[in-house]
Amino acid sequence: MRHLSATQVARLAGLDPGARPYYRALADRVRALILDGQIPIRVRMPAERHLAETLKVSRTTVTAAYDLLRERGYLESRQGSGSWTALPDPATTADNPWLSTDGDGLVQLHAAAPPAPCALTEAMTEAVADLPRYGMGNGYDPMGLPALRERIAARYTARGVATRPEQILVTTGSQHALQLVFGLLAGPGDPVLVESPTYPHAIDTARRRGARIVPVGVSHEGWEQDLVAGAMRQAAARLAYLMPDFQNPTGALMEDPVRAAITGAARRAGTTLLVDETWAELALDEVPHTSPMAAFDTDGRVISVGSASKLWWGGLRIGWVRAGAALIRRLATFRASVDLASPVLEQLVVARLFDRLEETRAERRRALRTSRAALIAGLREHLPEWTFEPPRGGGTLWVRLAEGTGSAALAEAAAYHGLRLAPGPWFGLDGTLENYLRLPFTQPAQVLEDAVVRLRAALDHGPLAAPRPGDSLIGMV
């Protein structure tokens, strides 16, 4: 099928004539049909005039709906050629839920970000007291403050991989670290292997570099090492982005024999491994001992990325890269095209928090275990048809929805019930993973209990049963 008639679109949309605002309802419905696969990609939509006549609305209404779909990235239009359905680049569209803020009044279940720990206030006070000692300089240190680099290096050494401070580059968050590594090592057309599902911003970063993305599957059961090795070899992958520690979103933990095998396969394929360890400190249950993947590296091809955001607080915006000293110097030089250095005060705060590492890990484990239990109990009571495997660490559930349930349409309905969700396609490529939903358990237990009730209502009734303006939203904090 290369085009749709106005009659076909009207029948597929099935809109209530009283829907208000009608243009938004039409755009939302067409978007849902595209994501569900009922309207294929690269199909020409009917002319605005014809669709307006069929729907018995003004042409202005259909024009507004088409404009909204174009803004969201679901339509592409060319003068004289009409409008064609498309899938958006999630990094650049206004429909990107990662750009949403708490100001919309919705429970932010699209973000797996915990609140600040108790230790933060004391660490900040001490950091402010430390700050005057640094005020005599210009505040620019592209490598990061020595005090923080020493603590990060010491932590890697304690985890089983000897590390010197000159092997550490402090960045402005882990996303900044990914941008630096991709920017230095991956160019247009270079094959880059990523897990599927994976961290959405890694996909965005690879796309912005013009890389050719090569997906390889991962589930809660883990990685098939022969598939990963085969994909690296067959694609001649220049870079492979992996999350071996409580993988986001599946929660899978890669055991040491698999880490060793994949690192060896990367060596034979000539692939550099970019290893995201953002969740590495957050085991919630007893798990097998694992070493950083860098412990299996014999030729400097493992680059490790870490972050203060999950163990401590995302508002600190401090991350780091661990690699060979020569590569770290190259990355520090390259970052000058992005920024000059990370904020001094935030670095001092994180240095102080490293002194409270075990205290913070214990606090996080208690809170996340409680929230995980509340979310699992709620899902099993209210949504027993959904399936998932409770993760042994991290902060997210990767949920498979019942047959026939699309996560994109559910996310649309959930917004009317006070929830902002991250549907499965955000974690994959080309609209895949529509039957999955990532649910974080980084919110307080009572918020998650209420959220599950709202999820059930959204699934059963869609936007029709939405709260009216002014209705109380329990737990909307």
C-alpha positions in Angstrom: 0.0 0.0 0.0 1.5 3.4 -1.0 -1.4 5.7 -0.1 -4.4 5.9 2.1 -7.7 7.4 1.1 -9.6 9.9 3.3 -12.3 7.2 3.8 -9.7 4.7 5.0 -8.1 7.1 7.5 -11.5 8.1 8.8 -12.5 4.5 9.4 -9.2 3.6 11.1 -9.3 6.7 13.3 -12.9 6.0 14.4 -13.1 9.3 16.3 -16.0 10.6 18.3 -17.3 13.7 16.5 -17.5 15.4 19.9 -13.8 14.9 20.8 -12.2 18.2 21.9 -9.9 19.6 20.7 -10.6 17.6 17.6 -7.4 18.4 15.8 -5.3 17.0 18.7 -7.5 13.9 19.0 -7.1 13.2 15.3 -3.3 13.7 15.5 -3.0 11.5 18.6 -5.1 8.7 16.9 -3.0 8.8 13.7 0.2 8.7 15.8 -1.1 5.6 17.7 -2.1 3.9 14.5 1.4 4.5 13.1 3.1 3.1 16.2 0.8 0.1 16.3 1.6 -0.7 12.7 -2.0 -0.3 11.4 -0.8 2.6 9.3 2.5 1.7 7.6 5.6 3.9 7.3 6.2 5.8 4.1 2.5 5.8 3.1 1.0 8.9 1.6 -1.8 10.4 3.6 -4.9 11.9 2.0 -4.9 15.6 1.1 -6.1 17.8 3.9 -9.1 19.0 2.0 -10.3 15.5 1.2 -9.9 14.3 4.8 -11.7 17.4 6.1 -14.7 16.7 3.8 -14.8 13.1 4.9 -14.6 13.8 8.6 -17.1 16.8 8.1 -14.7 19.2 9.9 -13.0 22.4 8.7 -9.9 22.2 6.6 -8.2 24.3 9.3 -8.8 21.5 11.8 -7.1 18.8 9.6 -4.3 21.3 8.8 -3.7 21.7 12.5 -3.6 17.9 13.1 -1.1 17.4 10.2 1.0 20.3 11.6 1.1 18.6 15.0 2.1 15.2 13.4 4.8 16.9 11.4 6.1 18.6 14.6 6.2 15.3 16.4 8.0 13.6 13.5 5.2 11.3 12.3 4.6 13.1 8.9 7.0 14.4 6.3 5.7 16.8 3.7 7.2 18.0 0.4 5.7 20.7 -1.8 3.8 19.0 -4.6 4.3 15.5 -3.2 1.8 15.4 -0.3 2.4 14.1 3.2 4.0 10.8 4.1 3.9 8.8 7.3 7.2 8.5 9.2 8.8 7.6 12.5 10.5 10.4 14.4 14.0 10.7 15.7 13.3 10.7 19.4 16.3 13.0 20.1 14.9 15.9 18.1 11.1 15.9 18.2 8.7 17.8 20.5 7.1 14.5 21.3 10.1 13.4 23.3 9.0 12.5 26.8 12.5 12.8 28.1 12.2 16.5 27.7 9.1 16.7 30.0 9.4 18.2 33.4 7.6 17.8 36.7 5.7 21.0 35.9 3.1 19.1 33.9 1.7 17.6 37.1 2.2 14.0 36.0 4.0 11.3 38.0 7.3 10.9 36.2 7.4 7.2 35.5 9.4 7.8 32.4 12.6 8.6 34.4 14.5 6.1 36.6 16.0 8.8 38.8 15.9 8.5 42.6 15.7 11.5 44.9 18.8 12.7 46.8 20.1 10.6 49.7 20.4 11.9 53.3 24.2 12.3 52.9 23.8 15.0 50.3 23.2 17.9 52.6 26.3 17.2 54.8 28.4 16.6 51.7 27.3 19.9 50.2 28.2 21.7 53.4 31.6 20.3 53.5 32.1 21.0 49.8 31.2 24.6 50.2 33.8 24.8 53.0 36.4 23.3 50.7 35.6 25.6 47.8 37.7 28.7 48.9 40.9 26.6 48.5 40.1 26.3 44.8 39.1 30.0 44.3 42.6 31.1 43.5 42.7 29.2 40.3 40.6 29.8 37.2 38.3 26.8 37.9 39.0 25.1 34.6 40.4 21.6 34.8 39.4 19.6 31.7 40.6 16.3 33.4 38.6 16.9 36.6 39.7 17.8 40.1 42.5 15.6 41.4 40.6 15.0 44.6 37.7 13.4 42.8 39.8 11.5 40.2 41.7 9.9 43.1 38.6 8.7 44.7 37.1 7.3 41.5 40.4 5.6 40.7 40.5 4.1 44.2 37.0 2.8 43.8 37.9 1.0 40.6 40.9 -0.5 42.3 38.7 -1.7 45.2 36.4 -3.3 42.6 39.2 -5.4 41.1 40.8 -3.3 38.4 43.9 -1.4 39.3 43.4 2.3 38.2 45.5 5.4 38.5 44.0 9.0 38.7 45.5 9.8 35.2 43.1 7.1 33.8 40.1 9.1 34.9 38.3 11.9 33.1 35.5 13.7 35.0 32.6 14.7 32.8 29.4 16.6 33.2 27.2 13.5 33.6 27.4 10.1 31.9 25.6 11.4 28.8 28.4 13.9 28.3 30.8 11.0 28.7 29.0 9.0 25.9 29.1 12.0 23.6 32.8 12.5 24.1 33.6 8.8 23.4 31.2 8.6 20.4 32.5 11.9 19.1 36.1 10.8 19.2 35.8 7.2 18.1 32.7 6.9 15.9 32.0 8.7 12.7 29.4 8.7 9.9 28.8 5.2 8.6 30.8 3.5 11.3 29.0 0.4 12.6 28.2 0.7 16.3 26.7 -2.3 18.2 24.1 -1.6 20.8 21.9 -3.8 22.9 18.2 -4.1 22.2 16.6 -2.8 24.4 19.1 -0.2 25.5 19.5 3.3 27.0 17.7 5.7 24.6 20.2 8.5 24.8 23.0 6.1 23.5 20.9 5.5 20.4 20.4 9.3 20.0 24.1 9.9 20.4 25.0 7.3 17.8 22.4 8.7 15.4 23.8 12.2 15.7 27.2 10.9 14.8 25.7 9.3 11.7 26.8 5.8 12.8 25.2 2.6 11.5 23.5 1.1 14.5 23.8 -2.7 14.8 21.3 -4.1 17.4 21.9 -7.3 19.4 19.2 -8.7 21.7 19.4 -8.9 25.5 16.7 -10.0 27.9 16.3 -10.4 31.7 18.1 -13.7 31.3 21.1 -11.9 29.9 23.3 -11.9 26.8 23.9 -14.7 24.3 27.7 -14.3 24.0 28.0 -16.0 20.7 25.4 -13.6 19.2 27.2 -10.6 20.6 30.5 -11.9 19.3 29.0 -12.8 15.9 27.4 -9.3 15.5 30.7 -7.6 16.3 32.6 -9.8 13.8 30.1 -9.7 11.0 29.4 -6.0 11.3 33.1 -5.1 11.8 31.8 -2.9 14.7 34.1 -0.1 15.5 32.4 0.5 18.9 30.0 -1.6 21.0 27.9 0.0 23.8 27.1 -2.4 26.6 25.5 -2.2 30.1 26.6 -5.3 31.9 25.6 -4.2 35.4 21.8 -4.3 35.9 21.2 -3.4 32.3 18.8 -0.6 31.6 15.9 -1.5 31.1 16.0 -5.3 31.6 17.9 -5.4 34.9 20.2 -8.2 33.6 23.5 -8.8 35.2 26.4 -10.1 33.1 28.4 -12.8 34.9 32.2 -12.8 34.8 32.7 -15.7 32.3 30.4 -13.9 29.8 32.3 -10.6 30.4 35.6 -12.3 29.7 34.2 -14.0 26.6 32.8 -10.8 25.1 36.0 -8.9 25.9 38.0 -11.5 24.1 35.6 -11.5 21.1 35.9 -7.7 20.9 39.7 -8.1 20.8 39.5 -10.5 17.9 37.0 -8.3 16.1 38.9 -5.1 16.6 36.0 -3.6 18.5 36.2 -1.0 21.3 33.9 -1.7 24.2 32.1 1.3 25.7 30.8 -0.1 29.0 28.2 1.9 30.9 28.4 1.2 34.7 25.8 3.7 35.9 23.9 1.1 37.9 27.0 -1.0 39.0 26.8 0.0 42.7 23.1 -0.9 43.1 22.8 -4.6 43.7 19.6 -5.1 45.7 19.8 -8.9 46.3 22.6 -11.4 46.8 24.3 -11.7 43.3 27.4 -13.4 42.1 30.6 -11.4 42.4 31.4 -9.6 39.2 34.4 -7.6 38.2 34.4 -4.5 36.0 34.8 -5.5 32.3 38.0 -3.6 32.3 39.5 -6.3 34.5 39.4 -8.6 31.5 41.0 -6.1 29.1 44.5 -6.9 27.9 45.0 -4.3 25.2 43.2 -1.1 26.3 39.9 -1.6 24.3 37.5 -1.3 27.3 36.3 2.2 28.1 34.2 2.4 31.3 31.6 5.2 32.0 30.2 5.9 35.4 27.9 8.4 37.0 26.8 10.0 40.3 23.2 10.2 39.2 21.8 6.8 40.4 23.8 6.1 43.5 23.6 9.8 44.6 21.7 12.4 42.7 21.1 13.3 39.1 21.2 17.0 39.9 24.9 16.9 40.6 25.6 16.2 36.8 28.9 14.5 37.4 30.1 11.4 35.5 33.4 10.0 34.5 35.4 7.9 32.0 38.0 5.3 32.8 40.4 4.3 30.1 44.1 4.2 29.3 45.9 7.3 30.2 46.7 8.2 26.5 43.1 7.9 25.5 42.0 10.0 28.5 44.3 12.8 27.4 42.8 12.6 23.9 39.3 12.8 25.3 40.2 15.8 27.5 41.6 17.6 24.5 38.5 16.7 22.4 36.1 17.9 25.1 37.3 21.5 24.5 35.0 21.6 21.5 32.1 20.8 23.9 33.0 22.4 27.2 36.1 23.3 29.2 35.5 21.5 32.5 32.8 20.3 34.9 31.6 22.5 37.8 34.1 22.6 40.7 31.5 22.7 43.5 29.6 19.6 42.2 32.9 17.7 41.9 33.8 18.6 45.5 30.3 17.3 46.6 30.8 14.0 44.8 34.3 13.6 46.2 32.8 13.9 49.7 30.0 11.5 48.8 32.6 8.9 47.8 33.7 9.0 51.5 30.1 8.0 52.3 29.8 5.3 49.6 28.7 2.4 51.8 26.3 4.5 53.8 24.6 5.7 50.7 24.5 2.2 49.1 22.7 0.9 52.2 20.2 3.7 52.1 19.5 3.2 48.4 19.1 -0.6 48.8 16.5 -0.1 51.6 14.5 2.4 49.6 14.7 0.6 46.3 13.8 -2.8 47.8 10.7 -1.3 49.4 9.7 0.4 46.2 10.4 -2.7 44.1 8.2 -4.8 46.3 5.4 -2.3 46.2 5.5 -2.1 42.4 5.7 -5.8 41.9 2.8 -6.4 44.4 0.7 -3.8 42.7 1.3 -5.2 39.2 0.5 -8.7 40.3 -2.8 -7.6 41.9 -4.0 -5.2 39.3 -2.3 -6.3 36.1 -1.7 -10.0 36.4 -1.7 -10.5 32.6 1.5 -8.5 32.4 4.8 -10.5 32.8 8.2 -9.5 34.0 11.2 -10.9 35.9 12.1 -9.0 39.1 15.6 -7.7 38.7 18.2 -8.3 41.3 19.5 -4.8 41.1 19.2 -1.5 39.3 16.0 0.5 39.4 13.6 -0.7 36.6 11.2 -3.4 35.6 11.0 -4.4 32.0 7.4 -5.4 31.6 5.9 -7.4 28.7 2.3 -6.3 28.1 -0.6 -8.6 27.4 -1.1 -9.6 23.7 -2.8 -6.8 21.8 -1.7 -4.0 24.2 0.5 -1.4 22.6 2.8 0.6 25.0 2.6 3.8 22.9 -1.2 3.9 23.0 -1.1 3.1 26.7 1.3 5.9 27.3 -1.1 8.3 25.6 -4.0 7.1 27.8 -1.9 7.1 30.9 -1.2 10.8 30.5 -4.9 11.5 31.0 -4.7 9.6 34.3 -1.7 11.5 35.7 1.2 9.3 34.6 4.0 9.9 32.2 5.4 6.6 30.9 8.4 5.5 28.8 7.0 3.0 26.2 9.1 0.2 24.8 9.9 1.7 21.4 12.0 4.4 23.1 14.5 1.7 24.0 14.7 0.1 20.6 15.1 0.9 16.9 12.5 1.6 14.2 9.4 1.2 16.3 10.2 -2.2 17.8 9.4 -3.3 21.4 5.9 -2.0 21.2 4.7 -4.8 23.6 7.0 -3.6 26.3 7.0 -0.9 29.0 9.7 0.2 31.3 8.5 0.9 34.8 11.1 2.4 37.3 10.8 1.7 41.0 12.9 4.8 42.1 9.7 6.6 43.3 8.4 6.1 46.9 6.3 3.0 47.4 3.0 4.9 48.0 3.5 6.8 44.7 4.0 3.5 42.8 1.0 1.9 44.5 -1.2 4.7 43.3 0.4 4.7 39.8 -0.5 1.0 39.3 -4.1 1.7 40.0 -4.0 4.5 37.4 -2.3 2.2 34.9 -5.2 -0.2 35.3 -7.7 2.5 34.7 -5.8 3.8 31.6 -5.7 0.2 30.2 -9.4 -0.4 30.8 -10.8 2.9 29.8 -8.2 4.9 28.0 -8.7 8.7 28.2 -12.5 8.3 28.7 -12.1 7.7 32.4 -9.6 10.4 33.0 -9.8 12.6 36.0 -11.5 15.9 35.4 -9.6 19.2 35.8 -9.4 20.0 39.5 -9.7 16.3 40.7 -7.2 15.3 43.3 -4.2 13.4 42.1 -3.0 11.3 45.0 0.8 11.0 45.4 1.5 13.6 42.6 4.6 14.9 44.2 
